[in-house]
Amino acid sequence: MLNLKLLASLFNNLQKYKIQFAFVTISKTHPFKLFENSQKGIPTYYGSNQVKGAFIPDRASNIFIDSTTALIQMLGAKELKTDVHGMSNPIQIKIRTPQGNFENEDIEKLLFTDLAYIVQQIFSFTYLSWRSFLPGEQPATMLYSSLISKLLSKMRKVPGWDPDNLNYKLKRKKWFL
């Protein structure tokens, strides 16, 4: 459990730096879709009459639902491979504020709440990939942690696998980007 008072006192002791942080939830599971009425689609290939991506907003199109929640479209019509690809869900980005019984105004000034900046930063993470030169549908922070957890679940089936090796041998290794 994160102790916010301890975190605030730690950051306040570092007067040389202006440190702020945000608790952010990034989710593909939500009830929203984005549509663009003016998007009539683009040809599936040069000279074709068949179109793909009708009504799909351009990549990076976003909408702010409220001061803490935004949706951002990660795949637009140009990123679709074929006309049967289907429509991708936008990613929901939500800034979480600490909840509970605490009276510490120091925490409030440490919280970073610029939703537009956070959305742009998360979108920029979709350009980071060791798997492709193309931008991804998920930020690298979501994609790689998901891939690692899938691989670790498969490791359970390996005879002699000891998950404690991760805790002891890999704990201080630089394993991410």
VMD Tcl script that builds the backbone (N, CA, C; Angstrom):
set m [mol new atoms 531]
animate dup $m
set s [atomselect $m all]
$s set {name element resname resid chain x y z} {
  {N N MET 1 A 0.844 -1.181 0.000}
  {CA C MET 1 A 0.000 0.000 0.000}
  {C C MET 1 A 0.886 1.241 0.000}
  {N N LEU 2 A 0.525 2.179 -0.815}
  {CA C LEU 2 A 1.293 3.402 -0.969}
  {C C LEU 2 A 0.962 4.373 0.160}
  {N N ASN 3 A 1.977 4.843 0.846}
  {CA C ASN 3 A 1.792 5.807 1.923}
  {C C ASN 3 A 2.020 7.206 1.338}
  {N N LEU 4 A 0.926 7.941 1.114}
  {CA C LEU 4 A 1.021 9.242 0.461}
  {C C LEU 4 A 1.726 10.282 1.316}
  {N N LYS 5 A 1.542 10.227 2.631}
  {CA C LYS 5 A 2.218 11.200 3.499}
  {C C LYS 5 A 3.731 11.009 3.444}
  {N N LEU 6 A 4.162 9.760 3.431}
  {CA C LEU 6 A 5.585 9.463 3.331}
  {C C LEU 6 A 6.128 9.941 1.984}
  {N N LEU 7 A 5.369 9.705 0.928}
  {CA C LEU 7 A 5.766 10.140 -0.403}
  {C C LEU 7 A 5.869 11.664 -0.464}
  {N N ALA 8 A 4.896 12.362 0.098}
  {CA C ALA 8 A 4.910 13.833 0.103}
  {C C ALA 8 A 6.106 14.364 0.878}
  {N N SER 9 A 6.403 13.768 2.031}
  {CA C SER 9 A 7.543 14.255 2.810}
  {C C SER 9 A 8.858 13.976 2.090}
  {N N LEU 10 A 8.951 12.849 1.405}
  {CA C LEU 10 A 10.156 12.525 0.636}
  {C C LEU 10 A 10.371 13.557 -0.469}
  {N N PHE 11 A 9.323 13.849 -1.227}
  {CA C PHE 11 A 9.454 14.794 -2.326}
  {C C PHE 11 A 9.679 16.217 -1.825}
  {N N ASN 12 A 9.090 16.570 -0.717}
  {CA C ASN 12 A 9.285 17.913 -0.161}
  {C C ASN 12 A 10.704 18.113 0.351}
  {N N ASN 13 A 11.381 17.033 0.733}
  {CA C ASN 13 A 12.778 17.125 1.163}
  {C C ASN 13 A 13.725 17.349 -0.010}
  {N N LEU 14 A 13.253 17.092 -1.213}
  {CA C LEU 14 A 14.064 17.302 -2.408}
  {C C LEU 14 A 13.721 18.670 -2.998}
  {N N GLN 15 A 14.063 19.733 -2.308}
  {CA C GLN 15 A 13.701 21.103 -2.690}
  {C C GLN 15 A 14.330 21.533 -4.015}
  {N N LYS 16 A 15.425 20.877 -4.387}
  {CA C LYS 16 A 16.134 21.240 -5.602}
  {C C LYS 16 A 15.304 20.929 -6.860}
  {N N TYR 17 A 14.387 19.968 -6.752}
  {CA C TYR 17 A 13.608 19.515 -7.899}
  {C C TYR 17 A 12.124 19.761 -7.666}
  {N N LYS 18 A 11.424 20.055 -8.730}
  {CA C LYS 18 A 9.961 20.167 -8.643}
  {C C LYS 18 A 9.383 18.833 -9.134}
  {N N ILE 19 A 9.017 17.997 -8.199}
  {CA C ILE 19 A 8.532 16.665 -8.528}
  {C C ILE 19 A 7.015 16.632 -8.392}
  {N N GLN 20 A 6.370 16.147 -9.441}
  {CA C GLN 20 A 4.935 15.922 -9.417}
  {C C GLN 20 A 4.670 14.529 -9.968}
  {N N PHE 21 A 3.537 13.949 -9.610}
  {CA C PHE 21 A 3.184 12.627 -10.096}
  {C C PHE 21 A 1.691 12.542 -10.317}
  {N N ALA 22 A 1.294 11.530 -11.081}
  {CA C ALA 22 A -0.130 11.294 -11.348}
  {C C ALA 22 A -0.385 9.803 -11.276}
  {N N PHE 23 A -1.551 9.464 -10.794}
  {CA C PHE 23 A -2.022 8.089 -10.832}
  {C C PHE 23 A -2.966 8.013 -12.031}
  {N N VAL 24 A -2.604 7.187 -13.015}
  {CA C VAL 24 A -3.348 7.143 -14.265}
  {C C VAL 24 A -3.782 5.716 -14.564}
  {N N THR 25 A -5.039 5.577 -14.985}
  {CA C THR 25 A -5.550 4.288 -15.448}
  {C C THR 25 A -5.702 4.366 -16.957}
  {N N ILE 26 A -5.136 3.394 -17.659}
  {CA C ILE 26 A -5.243 3.301 -19.113}
  {C C ILE 26 A -6.023 2.026 -19.397}
  {N N SER 27 A -7.128 2.146 -20.109}
  {CA C SER 27 A -7.999 0.988 -20.276}
  {C C SER 27 A -8.563 0.887 -21.683}
  {N N LYS 28 A -8.659 -0.332 -22.184}
  {CA C LYS 28 A -9.353 -0.596 -23.437}
  {C C LYS 28 A -10.781 -1.063 -23.175}
  {N N THR 29 A -11.101 -1.294 -21.898}
  {CA C THR 29 A -12.422 -1.785 -21.524}
  {C C THR 29 A -13.249 -0.639 -20.967}
  {N N HIS 30 A -14.166 -0.158 -21.787}
  {CA C HIS 30 A -15.059 0.936 -21.406}
  {C C HIS 30 A -16.219 0.929 -22.394}
  {N N PRO 31 A -17.287 1.666 -22.129}
  {CA C PRO 31 A -18.470 1.604 -23.000}
  {C C PRO 31 A -18.477 2.582 -24.179}
  {N N PHE 32 A -17.343 3.183 -24.529}
  {CA C PHE 32 A -17.334 4.256 -25.518}
  {C C PHE 32 A -16.733 3.833 -26.852}
  {N N LYS 33 A -17.224 4.446 -27.925}
  {CA C LYS 33 A -16.649 4.356 -29.268}
  {C C LYS 33 A -16.594 5.778 -29.817}
  {N N LEU 34 A -15.646 6.045 -30.672}
  {CA C LEU 34 A -15.569 7.337 -31.343}
  {C C LEU 34 A -15.922 7.149 -32.809}
  {N N PHE 35 A -16.718 8.073 -33.359}
  {CA C PHE 35 A -17.100 8.046 -34.762}
  {C C PHE 35 A -16.830 9.412 -35.376}
  {N N GLU 36 A -16.512 9.409 -36.655}
  {CA C GLU 36 A -16.281 10.654 -37.396}
  {C C GLU 36 A -17.194 10.635 -38.621}
  {N N ASN 37 A -18.251 11.437 -38.580}
  {CA C ASN 37 A -19.238 11.449 -39.673}
  {C C ASN 37 A -18.632 11.873 -41.007}
  {N N SER 38 A -17.630 12.724 -40.987}
  {CA C SER 38 A -17.045 13.217 -42.232}
  {C C SER 38 A -16.052 12.232 -42.852}
  {N N GLN 39 A -15.703 11.165 -42.135}
  {CA C GLN 39 A -14.755 10.177 -42.669}
  {C C GLN 39 A -15.512 9.192 -43.563}
  {N N LYS 40 A -15.362 9.352 -44.856}
  {CA C LYS 40 A -16.051 8.484 -45.825}
  {C C LYS 40 A -15.242 7.232 -46.150}
  {N N GLY 41 A -14.047 7.130 -45.609}
  {CA C GLY 41 A -13.194 5.978 -45.866}
  {C C GLY 41 A -12.114 6.310 -46.866}
  {N N ILE 42 A -11.109 5.450 -46.932}
  {CA C ILE 42 A -10.022 5.629 -47.896}
  {C C ILE 42 A -9.940 4.359 -48.742}
  {N N PRO 43 A -9.444 4.456 -49.968}
  {CA C PRO 43 A -9.363 3.257 -50.815}
  {C C PRO 43 A -8.502 2.171 -50.160}
  {N N THR 44 A -8.920 0.916 -50.328}
  {CA C THR 44 A -8.157 -0.186 -49.735}
  {C C THR 44 A -6.781 -0.319 -50.392}
  {N N TYR 45 A -6.685 0.046 -51.657}
  {CA C TYR 45 A -5.401 0.114 -52.343}
  {C C TYR 45 A -5.525 1.139 -53.463}
  {N N TYR 46 A -4.411 1.550 -54.026}
  {CA C TYR 46 A -4.393 2.614 -55.029}
  {C C TYR 46 A -5.279 2.254 -56.218}
  {N N GLY 47 A -6.205 3.145 -56.540}
  {CA C GLY 47 A -7.084 2.952 -57.688}
  {C C GLY 47 A -8.324 2.122 -57.401}
  {N N SER 48 A -8.508 1.686 -56.187}
  {CA C SER 48 A -9.645 0.840 -55.835}
  {C C SER 48 A -10.880 1.681 -55.524}
  {N N ASN 49 A -12.055 1.124 -55.828}
  {CA C ASN 49 A -13.310 1.759 -55.444}
  {C C ASN 49 A -13.771 1.282 -54.073}
  {N N GLN 50 A -13.172 0.232 -53.593}
  {CA C GLN 50 A -13.529 -0.315 -52.273}
  {C C GLN 50 A -12.813 0.511 -51.207}
  {N N VAL 51 A -13.557 0.895 -50.145}
  {CA C VAL 51 A -12.979 1.740 -49.113}
  {C C VAL 51 A -12.899 1.002 -47.782}
  {N N LYS 52 A -11.991 1.487 -46.955}
  {CA C LYS 52 A -11.854 0.967 -45.586}
  {C C LYS 52 A -11.865 2.149 -44.628}
  {N N GLY 53 A -12.317 1.909 -43.417}
  {CA C GLY 53 A -12.236 2.915 -42.372}
  {C C GLY 53 A -13.302 3.987 -42.399}
  {N N ALA 54 A -14.460 3.705 -42.992}
  {CA C ALA 54 A -15.535 4.699 -42.972}
  {C C ALA 54 A -15.981 4.950 -41.535}
  {N N PHE 55 A -16.170 6.209 -41.200}
  {CA C PHE 55 A -16.635 6.681 -39.888}
  {C C PHE 55 A -15.605 6.503 -38.766}
  {N N ILE 56 A -14.398 6.056 -39.080}
  {CA C ILE 56 A -13.363 5.890 -38.057}
  {C C ILE 56 A -12.559 7.189 -37.973}
  {N N PRO 57 A -12.436 7.764 -36.771}
  {CA C PRO 57 A -11.650 9.001 -36.628}
  {C C PRO 57 A -10.164 8.749 -36.933}
  {N N ASP 58 A -9.467 9.803 -37.273}
  {CA C ASP 58 A -8.029 9.697 -37.513}
  {C C ASP 58 A -7.306 9.269 -36.243}
  {N N ARG 59 A -6.157 8.660 -36.430}
  {CA C ARG 59 A -5.299 8.298 -35.302}
  {C C ARG 59 A -4.992 9.568 -34.508}
  {N N ALA 60 A -5.012 9.479 -33.204}
  {CA C ALA 60 A -4.744 10.571 -32.258}
  {C C ALA 60 A -5.946 11.473 -32.028}
  {N N SER 61 A -7.067 11.206 -32.689}
  {CA C SER 61 A -8.275 11.973 -32.369}
  {C C SER 61 A -8.646 11.676 -30.926}
  {N N ASN 62 A -9.032 12.703 -30.208}
  {CA C ASN 62 A -9.366 12.471 -28.809}
  {C C ASN 62 A -10.525 13.350 -28.392}
  {N N ILE 63 A -11.106 12.963 -27.285}
  {CA C ILE 63 A -12.215 13.712 -26.716}
  {C C ILE 63 A -12.060 13.675 -25.202}
  {N N PHE 64 A -12.303 14.813 -24.591}
  {CA C PHE 64 A -12.225 14.912 -23.143}
  {C C PHE 64 A -13.636 14.778 -22.582}
  {N N ILE 65 A -13.859 13.723 -21.820}
  {CA C ILE 65 A -15.179 13.455 -21.252}
  {C C ILE 65 A -15.434 14.372 -20.065}
  {N N ASP 66 A -14.442 14.519 -19.217}
  {CA C ASP 66 A -14.499 15.461 -18.096}
  {C C ASP 66 A -13.074 15.868 -17.765}
  {N N SER 67 A -12.866 16.501 -16.636}
  {CA C SER 67 A -11.532 17.024 -16.310}
  {C C SER 67 A -10.514 15.932 -15.977}
  {N N THR 68 A -10.977 14.706 -15.767}
  {CA C THR 68 A -10.049 13.623 -15.417}
  {C C THR 68 A -10.072 12.457 -16.403}
  {N N THR 69 A -10.948 12.487 -17.414}
  {CA C THR 69 A -11.117 11.346 -18.308}
  {C C THR 69 A -11.090 11.785 -19.768}
  {N N ALA 70 A -10.345 11.038 -20.575}
  {CA C ALA 70 A -10.282 11.306 -22.012}
  {C C ALA 70 A -10.270 9.991 -22.775}
  {N N LEU 71 A -10.688 10.064 -24.033}
  {CA C LEU 71 A -10.596 8.936 -24.962}
  {C C LEU 71 A -9.663 9.344 -26.081}
  {N N ILE 72 A -8.835 8.407 -26.536}
  {CA C ILE 72 A -7.945 8.693 -27.660}
  {C C ILE 72 A -7.973 7.511 -28.619}
  {N N GLN 73 A -8.156 7.820 -29.905}
  {CA C GLN 73 A -8.226 6.809 -30.951}
  {C C GLN 73 A -6.813 6.424 -31.352}
  {N N MET 74 A -6.490 5.140 -31.254}
  {CA C MET 74 A -5.132 4.695 -31.556}
  {C C MET 74 A -4.955 4.196 -32.985}
  {N N LEU 75 A -6.033 3.743 -33.627}
  {CA C LEU 75 A -5.958 3.327 -35.026}
  {C C LEU 75 A -7.002 4.082 -35.826}
  {N N GLY 76 A -6.564 4.764 -36.863}
  {CA C GLY 76 A -7.472 5.460 -37.757}
  {C C GLY 76 A -7.649 4.678 -39.044}
  {N N ALA 77 A -8.329 5.259 -40.013}
  {CA C ALA 77 A -8.591 4.589 -41.289}
  {C C ALA 77 A -7.293 4.233 -42.018}
  {N N LYS 78 A -6.300 5.089 -41.934}
  {CA C LYS 78 A -5.028 4.836 -42.629}
  {C C LYS 78 A -4.258 3.658 -42.037}
  {N N GLU 79 A -4.483 3.358 -40.756}
  {CA C GLU 79 A -3.744 2.274 -40.095}
  {C C GLU 79 A -4.404 0.906 -40.281}
  {N N LEU 80 A -5.633 0.874 -40.792}
  {CA C LEU 80 A -6.305 -0.412 -41.018}
  {C C LEU 80 A -5.632 -1.159 -42.157}
  {N N LYS 81 A -5.512 -2.457 -42.011}
  {CA C LYS 81 A -4.866 -3.265 -43.058}
  {C C LYS 81 A -5.818 -3.535 -44.216}
  {N N THR 82 A -7.058 -3.944 -43.899}
  {CA C THR 82 A -8.041 -4.256 -44.933}
  {C C THR 82 A -9.391 -3.680 -44.538}
  {N N ASP 83 A -10.357 -3.809 -45.438}
  {CA C ASP 83 A -11.700 -3.309 -45.153}
  {C C ASP 83 A -12.461 -4.197 -44.161}
  {N N VAL 84 A -11.960 -5.378 -43.854}
  {CA C VAL 84 A -12.619 -6.255 -42.873}
  {C C VAL 84 A -11.944 -6.200 -41.504}
  {N N HIS 85 A -11.000 -5.308 -41.357}
  {CA C HIS 85 A -10.248 -5.181 -40.106}
  {C C HIS 85 A -11.156 -4.849 -38.925}
  {N N GLY 86 A -12.166 -4.042 -39.137}
  {CA C GLY 86 A -13.054 -3.649 -38.045}
  {C C GLY 86 A -12.567 -2.374 -37.389}
  {N N MET 87 A -13.377 -1.904 -36.472}
  {CA C MET 87 A -13.080 -0.639 -35.817}
  {C C MET 87 A -12.402 -0.891 -34.480}
  {N N SER 88 A -11.346 -0.158 -34.208}
  {CA C SER 88 A -10.661 -0.337 -32.930}
  {C C SER 88 A -11.322 0.519 -31.859}
  {N N ASN 89 A -11.229 0.045 -30.637}
  {CA C ASN 89 A -11.718 0.828 -29.508}
  {C C ASN 89 A -10.705 1.903 -29.170}
  {N N PRO 90 A -11.173 3.087 -28.820}
  {CA C PRO 90 A -10.224 4.081 -28.307}
  {C C PRO 90 A -9.759 3.649 -26.916}
  {N N ILE 91 A -8.674 4.218 -26.487}
  {CA C ILE 91 A -8.175 3.940 -25.139}
  {C C ILE 91 A -8.716 5.023 -24.211}
  {N N GLN 92 A -9.179 4.594 -23.045}
  {CA C GLN 92 A -9.654 5.540 -22.043}
  {C C GLN 92 A -8.521 5.831 -21.069}
  {N N ILE 93 A -8.261 7.104 -20.851}
  {CA C ILE 93 A -7.225 7.544 -19.925}
  {C C ILE 93 A -7.928 8.309 -18.806}
  {N N LYS 94 A -7.672 7.882 -17.588}
  {CA C LYS 94 A -8.349 8.492 -16.441}
  {C C LYS 94 A -7.316 8.813 -15.375}
  {N N ILE 95 A -7.299 10.072 -14.933}
  {CA C ILE 95 A -6.434 10.469 -13.826}
  {C C ILE 95 A -7.163 10.114 -12.534}
  {N N ARG 96 A -6.492 9.380 -11.687}
  {CA C ARG 96 A -7.063 8.982 -10.398}
  {C C ARG 96 A -6.546 9.909 -9.312}
  {N N THR 97 A -7.424 10.304 -8.438}
  {CA C THR 97 A -7.013 11.121 -7.305}
  {C C THR 97 A -7.057 10.265 -6.056}
  {N N PRO 98 A -6.142 10.504 -5.134}
  {CA C PRO 98 A -6.126 9.706 -3.903}
  {C C PRO 98 A -7.442 9.844 -3.150}
  {N N GLN 99 A -7.944 8.725 -2.691}
  {CA C GLN 99 A -9.193 8.685 -1.936}
  {C C GLN 99 A -8.890 8.283 -0.504}
  {N N GLY 100 A -9.729 8.662 0.401}
  {CA C GLY 100 A -9.550 8.212 1.774}
  {C C GLY 100 A -9.504 9.352 2.759}
  {N N ASN 101 A -9.158 9.013 3.957}
  {CA C ASN 101 A -9.135 9.948 5.076}
  {C C ASN 101 A -7.713 10.448 5.306}
  {N N PHE 102 A -7.347 11.494 4.657}
  {CA C PHE 102 A -6.043 12.087 4.925}
  {C C PHE 102 A -6.176 13.594 4.805}
  {N N GLU 103 A -5.427 14.286 5.615}
  {CA C GLU 103 A -5.448 15.749 5.599}
  {C C GLU 103 A -4.033 16.240 5.359}
  {N N ASN 104 A -3.665 16.260 4.101}
  {CA C ASN 104 A -2.315 16.685 3.781}
  {C C ASN 104 A -2.348 17.516 2.504}
  {N N GLU 105 A -2.291 18.817 2.660}
  {CA C GLU 105 A -2.322 19.703 1.496}
  {C C GLU 105 A -1.038 19.595 0.680}
  {N N ASP 106 A 0.031 19.038 1.279}
  {CA C ASP 106 A 1.274 18.841 0.536}
  {C C ASP 106 A 1.080 17.875 -0.625}
  {N N ILE 107 A 0.196 16.914 -0.464}
  {CA C ILE 107 A -0.060 15.936 -1.522}
  {C C ILE 107 A -0.720 16.606 -2.711}
  {N N GLU 108 A -1.643 17.519 -2.447}
  {CA C GLU 108 A -2.371 18.204 -3.519}
  {C C GLU 108 A -1.429 18.936 -4.473}
  {N N LYS 109 A -0.412 19.606 -3.938}
  {CA C LYS 109 A 0.485 20.360 -4.816}
  {C C LYS 109 A 1.462 19.443 -5.569}
  {N N LEU 110 A 1.585 18.197 -5.139}
  {CA C LEU 110 A 2.446 17.243 -5.837}
  {C C LEU 110 A 1.734 16.509 -6.962}
  {N N LEU 111 A 0.405 16.549 -6.962}
  {CA C LEU 111 A -0.359 15.828 -7.976}
  {C C LEU 111 A -0.320 16.569 -9.309}
  {N N PHE 112 A -0.012 15.836 -10.364}
  {CA C PHE 112 A 0.014 16.389 -11.720}
  {C C PHE 112 A -1.330 16.075 -12.364}
  {N N THR 113 A -2.071 17.083 -12.791}
  {CA C THR 113 A -3.431 16.857 -13.269}
  {C C THR 113 A -3.695 17.407 -14.670}
  {N N ASP 114 A -2.650 17.678 -15.431}
  {CA C ASP 114 A -2.819 18.193 -16.785}
  {C C ASP 114 A -3.169 17.029 -17.715}
  {N N LEU 115 A -4.456 16.820 -17.914}
  {CA C LEU 115 A -4.930 15.675 -18.694}
  {C C LEU 115 A -4.446 15.719 -20.138}
  {N N ALA 116 A -4.429 16.880 -20.759}
  {CA C ALA 116 A -3.977 16.998 -22.154}
  {C C ALA 116 A -2.519 16.540 -22.292}
  {N N TYR 117 A -1.676 16.940 -21.361}
  {CA C TYR 117 A -0.271 16.536 -21.397}
  {C C TYR 117 A -0.126 15.029 -21.197}
  {N N ILE 118 A -0.880 14.475 -20.260}
  {CA C ILE 118 A -0.806 13.042 -19.985}
  {C C ILE 118 A -1.279 12.234 -21.189}
  {N N VAL 119 A -2.369 12.664 -21.831}
  {CA C VAL 119 A -2.872 11.979 -23.028}
  {C C VAL 119 A -1.820 12.005 -24.127}
  {N N GLN 120 A -1.192 13.160 -24.330}
  {CA C GLN 120 A -0.159 13.271 -25.368}
  {C C GLN 120 A 1.034 12.374 -25.051}
  {N N GLN 121 A 1.419 12.318 -23.789}
  {CA C GLN 121 A 2.556 11.485 -23.394}
  {C C GLN 121 A 2.245 10.008 -23.609}
  {N N ILE 122 A 1.059 9.581 -23.230}
  {CA C ILE 122 A 0.663 8.183 -23.426}
  {C C ILE 122 A 0.593 7.860 -24.909}
  {N N PHE 123 A 0.058 8.782 -25.716}
  {CA C PHE 123 A 0.021 8.574 -27.162}
  {C C PHE 123 A 1.434 8.425 -27.722}
  {N N SER 124 A 2.369 9.212 -27.230}
  {CA C SER 124 A 3.760 9.116 -27.699}
  {C C SER 124 A 4.360 7.744 -27.425}
  {N N PHE 125 A 3.931 7.106 -26.358}
  {CA C PHE 125 A 4.435 5.762 -26.047}
  {C C PHE 125 A 3.997 4.721 -27.078}
  {N N THR 126 A 3.012 5.030 -27.932}
  {CA C THR 126 A 2.617 4.064 -28.967}
  {C C THR 126 A 3.638 4.004 -30.098}
  {N N TYR 127 A 4.536 4.966 -30.155}
  {CA C TYR 127 A 5.586 4.953 -31.177}
  {C C TYR 127 A 6.811 4.160 -30.742}
  {N N LEU 128 A 6.839 3.702 -29.499}
  {CA C LEU 128 A 7.966 2.921 -29.005}
  {C C LEU 128 A 7.660 1.437 -29.154}
  {N N SER 129 A 8.448 0.764 -29.951}
  {CA C SER 129 A 8.249 -0.670 -30.107}
  {C C SER 129 A 9.533 -1.317 -30.596}
  {N N TRP 130 A 9.814 -2.457 -30.027}
  {CA C TRP 130 A 10.925 -3.261 -30.524}
  {C C TRP 130 A 10.407 -4.336 -31.463}
  {N N ARG 131 A 9.102 -4.323 -31.713}
  {CA C ARG 131 A 8.482 -5.357 -32.530}
  {C C ARG 131 A 8.134 -4.880 -33.923}
  {N N SER 132 A 8.059 -3.565 -34.142}
  {CA C SER 132 A 7.603 -3.041 -35.420}
  {C C SER 132 A 8.096 -1.605 -35.592}
  {N N PHE 133 A 8.131 -1.164 -36.832}
  {CA C PHE 133 A 8.443 0.233 -37.121}
  {C C PHE 133 A 7.172 1.085 -37.132}
  {N N LEU 134 A 6.026 0.423 -37.156}
  {CA C LEU 134 A 4.750 1.129 -37.202}
  {C C LEU 134 A 4.282 1.479 -35.795}
  {N N PRO 135 A 3.512 2.547 -35.663}
  {CA C PRO 135 A 2.968 2.872 -34.344}
  {C C PRO 135 A 1.991 1.796 -33.897}
  {N N GLY 136 A 1.925 1.589 -32.602}
  {CA C GLY 136 A 1.083 0.537 -32.057}
  {C C GLY 136 A -0.289 1.021 -31.641}
  {N N GLU 137 A -1.114 0.051 -31.296}
  {CA C GLU 137 A -2.463 0.356 -30.816}
  {C C GLU 137 A -2.465 0.573 -29.312}
  {N N GLN 138 A -1.404 0.115 -28.646}
  {CA C GLN 138 A -1.274 0.288 -27.200}
  {C C GLN 138 A 0.043 0.990 -26.905}
  {N N PRO 139 A 0.085 1.782 -25.842}
  {CA C PRO 139 A 1.380 2.344 -25.425}
  {C C PRO 139 A 2.328 1.216 -25.020}
  {N N ALA 140 A 3.610 1.426 -25.216}
  {CA C ALA 140 A 4.601 0.390 -24.901}
  {C C ALA 140 A 4.508 -0.062 -23.449}
  {N N THR 141 A 4.158 0.849 -22.559}
  {CA C THR 141 A 4.060 0.483 -21.144}
  {C C THR 141 A 2.981 -0.554 -20.904}
  {N N MET 142 A 1.880 -0.487 -21.642}
  {CA C MET 142 A 0.820 -1.493 -21.523}
  {C C MET 142 A 1.194 -2.763 -22.264}
  {N N LEU 143 A 1.697 -2.615 -23.479}
  {CA C LEU 143 A 1.990 -3.766 -24.327}
  {C C LEU 143 A 3.035 -4.680 -23.705}
  {N N TYR 144 A 4.167 -4.121 -23.286}
  {CA C TYR 144 A 5.249 -4.962 -22.776}
  {C C TYR 144 A 4.915 -5.606 -21.437}
  {N N SER 145 A 4.220 -4.897 -20.567}
  {CA C SER 145 A 3.841 -5.524 -19.297}
  {C C SER 145 A 2.853 -6.652 -19.544}
  {N N SER 146 A 1.971 -6.492 -20.522}
  {CA C SER 146 A 1.025 -7.556 -20.877}
  {C C SER 146 A 1.759 -8.761 -21.461}
  {N N LEU 147 A 2.714 -8.514 -22.351}
  {CA C LEU 147 A 3.484 -9.616 -22.942}
  {C C LEU 147 A 4.296 -10.360 -21.882}
  {N N ILE 148 A 4.883 -9.636 -20.961}
  {CA C ILE 148 A 5.670 -10.267 -19.895}
  {C C ILE 148 A 4.789 -11.140 -19.022}
  {N N SER 149 A 3.613 -10.656 -18.650}
  {CA C SER 149 A 2.736 -11.461 -17.795}
  {C C SER 149 A 2.244 -12.714 -18.518}
  {N N LYS 150 A 1.983 -12.614 -19.829}
  {CA C LYS 150 A 1.575 -13.802 -20.595}
  {C C LYS 150 A 2.698 -14.837 -20.635}
  {N N LEU 151 A 3.919 -14.363 -20.875}
  {CA C LEU 151 A 5.048 -15.293 -20.917}
  {C C LEU 151 A 5.300 -15.934 -19.550}
  {N N LEU 152 A 5.163 -15.159 -18.492}
  {CA C LEU 152 A 5.371 -15.708 -17.155}
  {C C LEU 152 A 4.318 -16.762 -16.810}
  {N N SER 153 A 3.089 -16.557 -17.279}
  {CA C SER 153 A 2.058 -17.568 -17.006}
  {C C SER 153 A 2.366 -18.866 -17.749}
  {N N LYS 154 A 2.989 -18.773 -18.915}
  {CA C LYS 154 A 3.384 -19.982 -19.649}
  {C C LYS 154 A 4.563 -20.687 -18.977}
  {N N MET 155 A 5.390 -19.927 -18.272}
  {CA C MET 155 A 6.562 -20.515 -17.615}
  {C C MET 155 A 6.175 -21.473 -16.491}
  {N N ARG 156 A 4.990 -21.305 -15.934}
  {CA C ARG 156 A 4.539 -22.207 -14.869}
  {C C ARG 156 A 4.499 -23.651 -15.315}
  {N N LYS 157 A 4.320 -23.875 -16.619}
  {CA C LYS 157 A 4.226 -25.235 -17.156}
  {C C LYS 157 A 5.597 -25.875 -17.374}
  {N N VAL 158 A 6.644 -25.077 -17.255}
  {CA C VAL 158 A 8.004 -25.598 -17.474}
  {C C VAL 158 A 8.466 -26.333 -16.219}
  {N N PRO 159 A 8.863 -27.591 -16.363}
  {CA C PRO 159 A 9.340 -28.338 -15.185}
  {C C PRO 159 A 10.581 -27.681 -14.572}
  {N N GLY 160 A 10.578 -27.533 -13.264}
  {CA C GLY 160 A 11.714 -26.965 -12.561}
  {C C GLY 160 A 11.725 -25.444 -12.530}
  {N N TRP 161 A 10.719 -24.821 -13.091}
  {CA C TRP 161 A 10.666 -23.352 -13.087}
  {C C TRP 161 A 10.409 -22.848 -11.676}
  {N N ASP 162 A 11.205 -21.882 -11.266}
  {CA C ASP 162 A 11.065 -21.309 -9.933}
  {C C ASP 162 A 10.831 -19.809 -10.065}
  {N N PRO 163 A 9.610 -19.320 -9.787}
  {CA C PRO 163 A 9.339 -17.894 -9.944}
  {C C PRO 163 A 10.147 -17.015 -8.993}
  {N N ASP 164 A 10.697 -17.599 -7.940}
  {CA C ASP 164 A 11.518 -16.810 -7.019}
  {C C ASP 164 A 12.795 -16.318 -7.684}
  {N N ASN 165 A 13.202 -16.954 -8.789}
  {CA C ASN 165 A 14.376 -16.469 -9.531}
  {C C ASN 165 A 14.173 -15.029 -9.982}
  {N N LEU 166 A 12.938 -14.698 -10.321}
  {CA C LEU 166 A 12.660 -13.322 -10.741}
  {C C LEU 166 A 12.852 -12.356 -9.586}
  {N N ASN 167 A 12.427 -12.766 -8.413}
  {CA C ASN 167 A 12.533 -11.886 -7.253}
  {C C ASN 167 A 13.977 -11.658 -6.826}
  {N N TYR 168 A 14.796 -12.670 -6.930}
  {CA C TYR 168 A 16.163 -12.560 -6.417}
  {C C TYR 168 A 17.176 -12.142 -7.484}
  {N N LYS 169 A 17.183 -12.828 -8.611}
  {CA C LYS 169 A 18.226 -12.578 -9.604}
  {C C LYS 169 A 17.929 -11.389 -10.518}
  {N N LEU 170 A 16.659 -11.182 -10.847}
  {CA C LEU 170 A 16.324 -10.137 -11.810}
  {C C LEU 170 A 15.828 -8.848 -11.175}
  {N N LYS 171 A 15.758 -8.817 -9.867}
  {CA C LYS 171 A 15.139 -7.686 -9.169}
  {C C LYS 171 A 15.787 -6.346 -9.529}
  {N N ARG 172 A 17.078 -6.318 -9.653}
  {CA C ARG 172 A 17.781 -5.057 -9.905}
  {C C ARG 172 A 18.295 -4.922 -11.341}
  {N N LYS 173 A 17.818 -5.765 -12.219}
  {CA C LYS 173 A 18.227 -5.691 -13.612}
  {C C LYS 173 A 17.388 -4.668 -14.352}
  {N N LYS 174 A 17.974 -4.032 -15.340}
  {CA C LYS 174 A 17.246 -3.084 -16.181}
  {C C LYS 174 A 16.587 -3.865 -17.318}
  {N N TRP 175 A 15.342 -4.230 -17.122}
  {CA C TRP 175 A 14.666 -5.119 -18.058}
  {C C TRP 175 A 13.730 -4.395 -18.995}
  {N N PHE 176 A 13.438 -3.137 -18.757}
  {CA C PHE 176 A 12.453 -2.451 -19.603}
  {C C PHE 176 A 13.107 -1.300 -20.328}
  {N N LEU 177 A 12.898 -1.240 -21.627}
  {CA C LEU 177 A 13.395 -0.169 -22.508}
  {C C LEU 177 A 14.661 0.442 -21.984}
}
mol reanalyze $m
mol bondsrecalc $m
mol representation Tube
mol addrep $m
